[in-house]
Amino acid sequence: MNTVTITGNLVAPAELRYTPAGTAVANFAIANNELVKGESVLQGFFDCTAWKAQAVNVAALSKGAPVVVTGRLEQSRWENEEGQTRTRIRIVAMTVGSSLQFAPRDESAEDDEDTVPEEAPAL
């Protein structure tokens, strides 16, 4: 089984493009923070890809928007100009069900941007 769920905030607006067949694809990155002893600590940055309607929807969000991404991990390998093998792991949002959810900000929370409601609205 290859499934991962990450919550975080968009690092920058998603880059939306279309394949030659007209299918929307968006590449974006999220920053994941965890609360450690009451302080928000950066856990990492995650590259993500969304397809079709999900791609269009995530592209409409601005930097800092909170998101929940459920998908699969995909590793790509290539050789750079110096002949070194490089790898990248990316989260590909699942296209079945509501795999990419947008978590609305809770304005009543005390500057806790990592608060995600129990039921984030599905696409």
Summary of the structure (lengths in Angstrom):
residues: 123
radius of gyration: 15.6
end to end distance: 23.7
largest distance: 52.6
contacts: 325
relative contact order: 0.24
helix: 7%
strand: 51%
